[in-house]
Amino acid sequence: MVNVETVLDAYRRDAEKETAIECLKILHGIGGCDATEEWEKGFDAAITTAFKEICNRFGIDTEEALYD
């Protein structure tokens, strides 16, 4: 007999991971928007940190996020 809660938990985890991957794709595409080079470096560092945090939280590797 299939445990419905187990199936629902697996479905939720998959849905969360897919949502996280879509968010990572958005973050990856965000750029400095013609800002000064100094500002752009800080912005890029912040985006990279957010990207890594999402990857760590949802167990996603970079290639899976960007090339899925």
Protein Blocks (a to p, Z undefined) as FASTA:
>chain_A
ZZfklmmmmmmmmmmmmmmmmmmmmmmmpcekopafklmmmmmmmmmmmmmmmmmmnopa
fklmmmZZ
